[in-house]
Amino acid sequence: MKKLTILTAGLLIGTLAMPAQKQVLKDAEQAMKDGKAPAEVVTIITPAFSDPETAEMAQTYFIPGKAYFSDYDDLFALKQFNKLPEDGNAKMVTDMLEGYTFFMKALPLDTVVDAKGKVKTKYSKDIVNTIRGHHSDFNNAAIAAWELKDYPSAYKAWADYFEVIDNPVLAPKSLPADTILAEIRFNQALAAWQADQLADALAAFEKSKAMGYNKKQLYDYAISVASNMQNDAAVYQWATEAEPLYGNEDPNYLGFIINHYLQSKDFDKAFSMIDEAIAKNPSNAQYYVVKGILYDNQDKKAEAKDMFKKALEVDSQNPMALMQYGRSLCEEAYKLSDAAPTSPEESEKYYNEKIVPIFKEAADYLERAWNLDNNNTDALRYLENVYYNLHDEQMYQDVQSRMNK
């Protein structure tokens, strides 16, 4: 009798446990139908997420998902009449993201087998219709999140937007034009970039390009992201693709490509590319600057200086050419200084006659470079050293003041 008593007790415990969890679902469902805040519905239903009896039930996730989408609809209606509460836009973003997450948990669990073995679904039709009907709202939520500077949420809302498109069960029958979709994907990449999700940003830029978006800013931003990731292979790839499209208006792409060859010490390939570019467009000063840098990397200082001078002959206002030519003059002065006589009398004469004029000339080019580009900190660093060597205390202090701004 003892064994029978214990077994019966066990059955009673098991029988009582299931209704308790079903009551949680009923309470949460009632709260959802009563229009309670989605967060309150989630609080009520949370025990069901981990209970073995309910954790794999579609209803467990359908209820909070429905609560979030219903809340979104209520807020959307208020927005049409300019009655949205102060935090309404942020709530609408959360509603879309959370509603979709819960529904996508419920959807694969929504299979019911009846007594005859026939598979039926209870919530799938509602889930699919709701997501389809709100598809454009994912884009709206992403834009709202962007305006709120909530860049991770903007990225996620756009990710959901495209996930719906790629899902044959959920995809709407009509979609925006391919050009618009490509721009939306581009915006998603920008959101990832702002959220410091660099790998996600680069992947989204790739997808935008694959969809037909090929504006110059796509390549510029992708190269910037790849550079921040120190992904030389990606920088090279994007620059190589951009060069045929926009190389004539922006020589920086060629610079990135050549820098790739510099990193791999393939100087022959680098010189071949820059010579080809100069042959096609000899009036582009930046190409001569790049060739000068190539010579400089091979320690061919005289050839490098000649190229920087040639760049200035083509464009006297090129800030990079001005800076590089000024730098070359500085290094020429440093080299002469190392060879100065040792006696004080000869050394002073040597310095005043040979070195001072070069430093003064360098100062002129470097100042012009900085005036054209106030972000050129390299020019300021060389100027600081130039005025130090010229014993010009006033200009030395002036440069330090500029550096500290």
Secondary structure by P-SEA (a helix, b strand, c coil): caaaaaaaaaaaaaaaaaaaaaaaaaaaaaaaaacccaaaaaaaaccccccccccccaaaaaaaaaaaaaaaaaaaaaaaacccccaaaaaaaaaaaaaaaaaaaaaaaccccccccbbbbccaaaaaaaaaaaaaaaaaaaaaaaaacaaaaaaaaaaaaaaaaacccccccccccaaaaaaaaaaaaaaaaaacaaaaaaaaaaaaaaaccccaaaaaaaaaaaaaacaaaaaaaaaaaaccccccccaaaaaaaaaaaaaacaaaaaaaaaaaaaaaccccaaaaaaaaaaaaaacaaaaaaaaaaaaaaaccccaaaaaaaaaaaaaaaaaaaaaccccaaaaaaaaacccaaaaaaaaaaaaaaaaacccaaaaaaaaaaaaaaacaaaaaaaaaaaaac
